[in-house]
Amino acid sequence: MKNAVLMVLAVVIGLVAGSAVNMGLVLLGPHVVTPPTGADVTTAEGLTASLHLFEPRHFLFPFLAHALGTLAGAFVASLLAPNRSPIPASVIGVLFLCGGIASVFMLPAPLWFCIVDLVLAYLPMAWLGHRLATAARPRAIAVR
């Protein structure tokens, strides 16, 4: 019972951490890569209406937000998971993937970006986050 509660807590904290990284990069993106002239990126409706003006470079920060948000969330969840379980990181990856699939249906992004985003930004980053966390977290020392 205790492990189940810790796993749920790890997922919730991982989601918060990953979402914070994601949102930070989404907000930073337009300051680093200037949106096309005439593009309104302040609202979802404006973004949808002006997405056809975007060049490949404009998709860098959305991809980084999705990938690094998932990576950070899975990393945090794995650090907090009992017994180095990969389950919280996997749950983070699947939940962020569901968000990515939803964004594919909500925003008319180019097909190449949708494929790259869905294939590379979620499950591979969750796996990598778990691997990095297990490498960073020292193993418990067995006492005889």
N, CA, C and O of each residue as an XYZ file, in Angstrom:
576
protein
N       0.824     -1.196      0.000
C       0.000      0.000      0.000
C       0.870      1.264      0.000
O       0.596      2.228     -0.714
N       1.931      1.229      0.827
C       2.823      2.382      0.918
C       3.496      2.649     -0.428
O       3.608      3.801     -0.849
N       3.947      1.581     -1.109
C       4.593      1.749     -2.408
C       3.641      2.334     -3.439
O       4.047      3.159     -4.258
N       2.383      1.921     -3.411
C       1.398      2.445     -4.363
C       1.188      3.943     -4.148
O       1.113      4.708     -5.109
N       1.096      4.353     -2.900
C       0.922      5.778     -2.590
C       2.154      6.556     -3.045
O       2.026      7.639     -3.615
N       3.326      6.021     -2.803
C       4.561      6.688     -3.229
C       4.650      6.781     -4.749
O       5.145      7.773     -5.284
N       4.172      5.752     -5.444
C       4.191      5.769     -6.923
C       3.248      6.854     -7.443
O       3.607      7.609     -8.347
N       2.055      6.931     -6.879
C       1.095      7.962     -7.307
C       1.662      9.352     -7.014
O       1.558     10.258     -7.842
N       2.249      9.512     -5.855
C       2.857     10.789     -5.490
C       4.001     11.144     -6.448
O       4.141     12.299     -6.851
N       4.807     10.158     -6.805
C       5.909     10.382     -7.752
C       5.369     10.843     -9.099
O       5.936     11.745     -9.716
N       4.277     10.235     -9.562
C       3.682     10.626    -10.842
C       3.143     12.054    -10.768
O       3.370     12.852    -11.677
N       2.432     12.375     -9.690
C       1.855     13.720     -9.559
C       2.963     14.776     -9.527
O       2.872     15.790    -10.220
N       3.992     14.547     -8.740
C       5.092     15.516     -8.655
C       5.842     15.584     -9.990
O       6.260     16.661    -10.413
N       6.011     14.436    -10.650
C       6.642     14.419    -11.973
C       5.837     15.192    -12.999
O       6.404     15.898    -13.834
N       4.513     15.064    -12.943
C       3.651     15.821    -13.860
C       3.782     17.323    -13.639
O       3.841     18.097    -14.594
N       3.827     17.723    -12.388
C       3.971     19.151    -12.076
C       5.325     19.661    -12.574
O       5.401     20.718    -13.201
N       6.386     18.913    -12.296
C       7.729     19.327    -12.732
C       7.831     19.374    -14.257
O       8.341     20.342    -14.820
N       7.345     18.327    -14.919
C       7.391     18.285    -16.380
C       6.556     19.378    -17.019
O       6.963     19.974    -18.016
N       5.392     19.643    -16.451
C       4.529     20.699    -16.976
C       5.167     22.070    -16.798
O       5.027     22.935    -17.662
N       5.864     22.274    -15.693
C       6.549     23.549    -15.458
C       7.662     23.761    -16.489
O       7.812     24.859    -17.025
N       8.428     22.728    -16.760
C       9.492     22.828    -17.776
C       8.868     23.084    -19.144
O       9.334     23.944    -19.892
N       7.822     22.344    -19.468
C       7.130     22.512    -20.739
C       6.643     23.951    -20.901
O       6.918     24.589    -21.917
N       5.934     24.455    -19.920
C       5.375     25.807    -20.019
C       6.476     26.859    -20.064
O       6.360     27.846    -20.790
N       7.534     26.658    -19.303
C       8.642     27.603    -19.343
C       9.250     27.714    -20.731
O       9.551     28.814    -21.194
N       9.430     26.587    -21.393
C       9.998     26.600    -22.743
C       9.015     27.157    -23.767
O       9.420     27.838    -24.709
N       7.728     26.873    -23.591
C       6.716     27.425    -24.494
C       6.698     28.954    -24.379
O       6.577     29.654    -25.384
N       6.818     29.457    -23.168
C       6.823     30.913    -22.969
C       8.130     31.553    -23.436
O       8.128     32.696    -23.893
N       9.229     30.840    -23.328
C      10.530     31.355    -23.743
C      10.697     31.348    -25.264
O      11.367     32.219    -25.819
N      10.096     30.378    -25.930
C      10.267     30.190    -27.366
C      10.113     31.428    -28.222
O      11.012     31.727    -29.008
N       9.002     32.174    -28.109
C       8.834     33.352    -28.965
C       9.874     34.450    -28.722
O      10.074     35.306    -29.584
N      10.530     34.437    -27.573
C      11.575     35.421    -27.292
C      12.907     35.033    -27.932
O      13.757     35.886    -28.190
N      13.074     33.745    -28.183
C      14.314     33.267    -28.794
C      14.169     33.180    -30.314
O      15.038     33.645    -31.051
N      13.083     32.591    -30.774
C      12.793     32.490    -32.204
C      11.565     33.360    -32.458
O      10.441     32.972    -32.141
N      11.786     34.513    -33.020
C      10.709     35.477    -33.230
C       9.633     34.886    -34.140
O       9.951     34.339    -35.196
N       8.363     34.990    -33.742
C       7.281     34.489    -34.597
C       7.233     35.230    -35.925
O       7.718     36.357    -36.022
N       6.657     34.614    -36.945
C       6.558     35.288    -38.245
C       5.763     36.591    -38.145
O       4.900     36.731    -37.278
N       6.050     37.525    -39.019
C       5.337     38.795    -39.041
C       3.851     38.537    -39.266
O       3.461     37.824    -40.191
N       3.037     39.128    -38.406
C       1.591     38.974    -38.526
C       1.021     37.786    -37.780
O      -0.196     37.603    -37.756
N       1.871     36.974    -37.170
C       1.395     35.802    -36.440
C       1.011     36.195    -35.020
O       1.766     36.880    -34.329
N      -0.155     35.760    -34.596
C      -0.617     35.997    -33.231
C      -0.406     34.711    -32.436
O      -1.123     33.730    -32.629
N       0.576     34.723    -31.546
C       0.858     33.528    -30.739
C       0.401     33.704    -29.295
O       0.779     32.922    -28.423
N      -0.408     34.725    -29.041
C      -0.854     34.999    -27.672
C      -2.106     34.218    -27.298
O      -2.392     34.051    -26.112
N      -2.860     33.735    -28.288
C      -4.067     32.961    -28.010
C      -4.051     31.686    -28.846
O      -3.361     31.608    -29.863
N      -4.807     30.702    -28.416
C      -4.892     29.447    -29.168
C      -5.519     29.682    -30.539
O      -5.096     29.080    -31.526
N      -6.514     30.544    -30.604
C      -7.171     30.840    -31.881
C      -6.207     31.548    -32.838
O      -6.153     31.233    -34.027
N      -5.455     32.500    -32.305
C      -4.476     33.211    -33.123
C      -3.381     32.296    -33.624
O      -2.949     32.405    -34.772
N      -2.932     31.399    -32.774
C      -1.905     30.446    -33.163
C      -2.418     29.530    -34.266
O      -1.720     29.285    -35.250
N      -3.633     29.028    -34.104
C      -4.224     28.147    -35.113
C      -4.353     28.873    -36.451
O      -4.079     28.298    -37.505
N      -4.771     30.136    -36.405
C      -4.968     30.908    -37.632
C      -3.660     31.260    -38.330
O      -3.640     31.417    -39.550
N      -2.572     31.385    -37.584
C      -1.315     31.821    -38.198
C      -0.266     30.722    -38.303
O       0.871     31.001    -38.683
N      -0.612     29.500    -37.981
C       0.363     28.405    -38.014
C       0.911     28.153    -39.415
O       2.029     27.658    -39.564
N       0.139     28.486    -40.433
C       0.602     28.290    -41.806
C       1.788     29.209    -42.159
O       2.481     28.970    -43.148
N       2.019     30.247    -41.357
C       3.135     31.165    -41.586
C       4.453     30.654    -40.997
O       5.521     31.186    -41.302
N       4.376     29.636    -40.167
C       5.558     29.158    -39.451
C       6.509     28.392    -40.368
O       6.093     27.665    -41.269
N       7.789     28.583    -40.105
C       8.856     27.847    -40.787
C       9.350     26.752    -39.836
O       9.003     26.768    -38.655
N      10.148     25.809    -40.328
C      10.635     24.740    -39.445
C      11.316     25.241    -38.162
O      11.195     24.604    -37.116
N      12.019     26.355    -38.230
C      12.705     26.863    -37.033
C      11.726     27.260    -35.930
O      12.081     27.250    -34.751
N      10.516     27.602    -36.301
C       9.515     27.998    -35.317
C       8.984     26.803    -34.515
O       8.319     26.983    -33.495
N       9.278     25.608    -34.973
C       8.811     24.407    -34.280
C       9.860     23.846    -33.324
O       9.614     22.841    -32.656
N      11.028     24.488    -33.253
C      12.095     24.011    -32.363
C      11.671     24.062    -30.902
O      11.797     23.066    -30.190
N      11.174     25.199    -30.448
C      10.820     25.312    -29.026
C       9.599     24.485    -28.641
O       9.576     23.937    -27.538
N       8.585     24.367    -29.495
C       7.511     23.431    -29.121
C       8.029     22.001    -28.956
O       7.630     21.299    -28.028
N       8.918     21.570    -29.856
C       9.469     20.226    -29.716
C      10.297     20.116    -28.440
O      10.157     19.150    -27.690
N      11.162     21.105    -28.190
C      11.973     21.073    -26.970
C      11.099     21.092    -25.720
O      11.407     20.415    -24.739
N      10.015     21.862    -25.747
C       9.103     21.915    -24.602
C       8.500     20.537    -24.344
O       8.435     20.092    -23.198
N       8.065     19.869    -25.392
C       7.460     18.551    -25.233
C       8.494     17.523    -24.775
O       8.239     16.746    -23.855
N       9.647     17.524    -25.415
C      10.670     16.526    -25.096
C      11.285     16.761    -23.720
O      11.379     15.831    -22.920
N      11.704     17.989    -23.438
C      12.358     18.263    -22.155
C      11.374     18.268    -20.998
O      11.747     17.947    -19.870
N      10.120     18.628    -21.261
C       9.097     18.528    -20.226
C       8.868     17.083    -19.825
O       8.771     16.767    -18.640
N       8.782     16.207    -20.816
C       8.620     14.776    -20.537
C       9.857     14.225    -19.839
O       9.743     13.465    -18.877
N      11.030     14.603    -20.317
C      12.282     14.150    -19.710
C      12.358     14.565    -18.241
O      12.672     13.747    -17.376
N      12.075     15.821    -17.966
C      12.142     16.326    -16.590
C      11.109     15.636    -15.704
O      11.415     15.247    -14.577
N       9.898     15.485    -16.207
C       8.849     14.830    -15.424
C       9.190     13.382    -15.112
O       9.005     12.925    -13.984
N       9.685     12.666    -16.102
C      10.067     11.262    -15.890
C      11.269     11.150    -14.956
O      11.341     10.237    -14.132
N      12.204     12.076    -15.089
C      13.382     12.080    -14.218
C      12.967     12.266    -12.760
O      13.391     11.507    -11.889
N      12.146     13.267    -12.500
C      11.687     13.541    -11.131
C      10.877     12.372    -10.597
O      11.074     11.945     -9.459
N       9.967     11.853    -11.411
C       9.137     10.725    -10.977
C       9.995      9.510    -10.654
O       9.727      8.801     -9.685
N      11.014      9.270    -11.454
C      11.895      8.123    -11.205
C      12.754      8.318     -9.963
O      13.033      7.361     -9.242
N      13.171      9.545     -9.713
C      13.932      9.808     -8.492
C      13.093      9.519     -7.244
O      13.612      9.048     -6.232
N      11.801      9.804     -7.328
C      10.922      9.631     -6.181
C      10.308      8.236     -6.091
O       9.748      7.875     -5.056
N      10.404      7.462     -7.146
C       9.765      6.142     -7.184
C      10.457      5.167     -6.241
O      11.685      5.136     -6.167
N       9.679      4.378     -5.526
C      10.290      3.368     -4.670
C      10.903      2.245     -5.505
O      10.376      1.890     -6.560
N      11.990      1.703     -5.041
C      12.648      0.544     -5.659
C      13.046      0.751     -7.116
O      13.078     -0.198     -7.899
N      13.349      1.994     -7.473
C      13.788      2.305     -8.838
C      12.804      1.829     -9.897
O      13.211      1.447    -10.994
N      11.546      1.847     -9.587
C      10.515      1.376    -10.509
C      10.415      2.284    -11.733
O      10.441      3.509    -11.608
N      10.301      1.675    -12.923
C      10.121      2.476    -14.135
C       8.658      2.887    -14.367
O       8.368      3.635    -15.301
N       7.763      2.416    -13.547
C       6.333      2.667    -13.771
C       5.987      4.159    -13.742
O       5.314      4.620    -14.664
N       6.403      4.941    -12.741
C       6.058      6.372    -12.775
C       6.575      7.099    -14.015
O       5.869      7.939    -14.572
N       7.780      6.794    -14.449
C       8.317      7.434    -15.660
C       7.499      7.028    -16.885
O       7.253      7.848    -17.770
N       7.084      5.780    -16.935
C       6.268      5.309    -18.059
C       4.910      5.991    -18.061
O       4.398      6.362    -19.117
N       4.334      6.156    -16.890
C       3.039      6.848    -16.796
C       3.192      8.288    -17.264
O       2.338      8.797    -17.991
N       4.264      8.944    -16.859
C       4.529     10.319    -17.311
C       4.619     10.346    -18.833
O       4.001     11.193    -19.477
N       5.379      9.432    -19.406
C       5.529      9.386    -20.861
C       4.201      9.197    -21.572
O       3.938      9.861    -22.575
N       3.364      8.307    -21.071
C       2.063      8.045    -21.699
C       1.135      9.257    -21.548
O       0.434      9.621    -22.492
N       1.128      9.875    -20.378
C       0.267     11.040    -20.169
C       0.688     12.216    -21.056
O      -0.158     12.889    -21.646
N       1.988     12.456    -21.144
C       2.454     13.534    -22.015
C       2.191     13.182    -23.481
O       1.878     14.066    -24.279
N       2.314     11.911    -23.842
C       1.997     11.474    -25.204
C       0.524     11.737    -25.512
O       0.194     12.182    -26.611
N      -0.355     11.469    -24.564
C      -1.786     11.763    -24.754
C      -1.995     13.258    -25.004
O      -2.810     13.643    -25.843
N      -1.257     14.097    -24.273
C      -1.326     15.532    -24.515
C      -0.816     15.893    -25.902
O      -1.374     16.770    -26.562
N       0.233     15.227    -26.341
C       0.769     15.467    -27.681
C      -0.213     15.051    -28.763
O      -0.370     15.747    -29.767
N      -0.869     13.925    -28.561
C      -1.877     13.474    -29.531
C      -3.027     14.470    -29.574
O      -3.536     14.786    -30.649
N      -3.435     14.961    -28.419
C      -4.512     15.962    -28.380
C      -4.105     17.223    -29.129
O      -4.922     17.811    -29.838
N      -2.842     17.649    -28.980
C      -2.406     18.868    -29.666
C      -2.360     18.672    -31.180
O      -2.567     19.623    -31.934
N      -2.092     17.445    -31.629
C      -2.109     17.166    -33.066
C      -3.505     17.412    -33.632
O      -3.649     17.921    -34.744
N      -4.521     17.053    -32.872
C      -5.894     17.256    -33.330
C      -6.363     18.704    -33.162
O      -7.266     19.145    -33.874
N      -5.762     19.443    -32.233
C      -6.207     20.816    -31.983
C      -5.497     21.852    -32.842
O      -6.091     22.868    -33.203
N      -4.226     21.606    -33.176
C      -3.443     22.584    -33.939
C      -3.070     22.010    -35.298
O      -2.643     20.858    -35.382
N      -3.221     22.786    -36.358
C      -2.904     22.283    -37.702
C      -1.408     22.360    -38.013
O      -0.999     23.057    -38.942
N      -0.611     21.656    -37.250
C       0.840     21.652    -37.471
C       1.165     20.779    -38.689
O       0.377     19.910    -39.063
N       2.317     21.012    -39.296
C       2.716     20.183    -40.447
C       2.873     18.709    -40.041
O       3.217     18.395    -38.901
N       2.616     17.835    -40.984
C       2.675     16.397    -40.717
C       4.056     15.968    -40.223
O       4.158     15.136    -39.323
N       5.125     16.532    -40.809
C       6.473     16.147    -40.394
C       6.693     16.447    -38.915
O       7.313     15.657    -38.203
N       6.181     17.600    -38.451
C       6.353     17.952    -37.042
C       5.551     17.010    -36.152
O       6.042     16.566    -35.115
N       4.332     16.707    -36.548
C       3.493     15.795    -35.755
C       4.170     14.446    -35.583
O       4.176     13.885    -34.487
N       4.740     13.926    -36.659
C       5.408     12.618    -36.599
C       6.645     12.691    -35.714
O       6.820     11.857    -34.826
N       7.503     13.678    -35.948
C       8.724     13.822    -35.142
C       8.373     14.007    -33.673
O       8.988     13.391    -32.802
N       7.402     14.842    -33.400
C       7.003     15.137    -32.024
C       6.473     13.878    -31.330
O       6.919     13.537    -30.234
N       5.535     13.199    -31.959
C       4.917     12.029    -31.309
C       5.893     10.859    -31.166
O       5.820     10.105    -30.196
N       6.799     10.707    -32.123
C       7.721      9.565    -32.083
C       8.914      9.811    -31.156
O       9.365      8.888    -30.478
N       9.426     11.038    -31.118
C      10.674     11.292    -30.383
C      10.528     12.024    -29.049
O      11.405     11.909    -28.194
N       9.451     12.766    -28.852
C       9.391     13.656    -27.696
C       8.821     13.026    -26.435
O       9.001     13.594    -25.358
N       8.163     11.915    -26.505
C       7.437     11.435    -25.328
C       8.002     10.131    -24.758
O       8.704     10.162    -23.748
N       7.718      9.015    -25.367
C       8.151      7.741    -24.774
C       9.670      7.589    -24.716
O      10.186      7.113    -23.705
N      10.412      7.977    -25.771
C      11.877      7.896    -25.643
C      12.431      8.805    -24.536
O      13.379      8.437    -23.842
N      11.840      9.980    -24.377
C      12.311     10.898    -23.332
C      11.943     10.388    -21.939
O      12.697     10.593    -20.988
N      10.805      9.734    -21.810
C      10.436      9.135    -20.522
C      11.417      8.023    -20.172
O      11.844      7.900    -19.024
N      11.769      7.218    -21.166
C      12.751      6.147    -20.940
C      14.103      6.753    -20.541
O      14.742      6.285    -19.600
N      14.530      7.787    -21.256
C      15.810      8.429    -20.952
C      15.786      9.076    -19.575
O      16.768      8.990    -18.838
N      14.686      9.720    -19.216
C      14.558     10.320    -17.889
C      14.693      9.285    -16.791
O      15.339      9.529    -15.772
N      14.080      8.127    -17.000
C      14.198      7.050    -16.006
C      15.643      6.556    -15.922
O      16.169      6.351    -14.828
N      16.280      6.367    -17.068
C      17.676      5.904    -17.080
C      18.605      6.898    -16.379
O      19.473      6.498    -15.602
N      18.426      8.178    -16.649
C      19.263      9.197    -16.011
C      19.031      9.248    -14.507
O      19.973      9.419    -13.733
N      17.777      9.099    -14.098
C      17.468      9.140    -12.664
C      18.034      7.931    -11.941
O      18.550      8.061    -10.831
N      17.946      6.761    -12.551
C      18.488      5.580    -11.874
C      20.010      5.621    -11.838
O      20.621      5.071    -10.923
N      20.622      6.261    -12.815
C      22.078      6.411    -12.793
C      22.495      7.449    -11.751
O      23.559      7.325    -11.145
N      21.668      8.464    -11.541
C      22.013      9.540    -10.606
C      21.713      9.169     -9.159
O      22.346      9.685     -8.238
N      20.763      8.289     -8.962
C      20.340      7.932     -7.610
C      21.205      6.806     -7.068
O      21.248      5.727     -7.658
N      21.891      7.035     -5.964
C      22.769      5.979     -5.446
C      21.947      4.787     -4.966
O      20.833      4.928     -4.461
N      22.531      3.631     -5.140
C      21.876      2.409     -4.678
C      21.962      2.334     -3.159
O      22.908      2.820     -2.539
N      20.943      1.709     -2.584
C      20.951      1.509     -1.125
C      22.044      0.513     -0.770
O      22.265     -0.465     -1.484
N      22.712      0.767      0.318
C      23.777     -0.119      0.783
C      23.136     -1.181      1.674
O      22.453     -0.883      2.654
N      23.385     -2.416      1.294
C      22.829     -3.525      2.069
C      23.612     -3.696      3.358
O      24.842     -3.742      3.342
N      22.910     -3.788      4.463
C      23.533     -3.985      5.779
C      23.320     -5.430      6.183
O      22.199     -5.936      6.159
N      24.397     -6.082      6.551
C      24.284     -7.489      6.958
C      24.171     -7.611      8.432
O      24.067     -8.721      8.953
